[in-house]
């Protein structure tokens, strides 16, 4: 399963494609930690939410999640 993680910032989008849920989580984690002071003041809670979203994707319960910062989708 391939997962595309897109980071949306200031009208631009940066994407990475992962082969595993673990790799997708590492992409999300790197962005959350880099942006913690501006967008993610509670990084542990935020990362827990995203691991839950990725777990749902792995179990085929959802194929896409999007908000004002991320788009995560199975491709």
Secondary structure, 3 states (H helix, E strand, C coil): CCEEEEEEECCEEEEEEECCHHHHHHHHHHHHHHCCCCCCCCHHHHHHHHHHHHHHHHCCCCCEEECCCEEEEEC
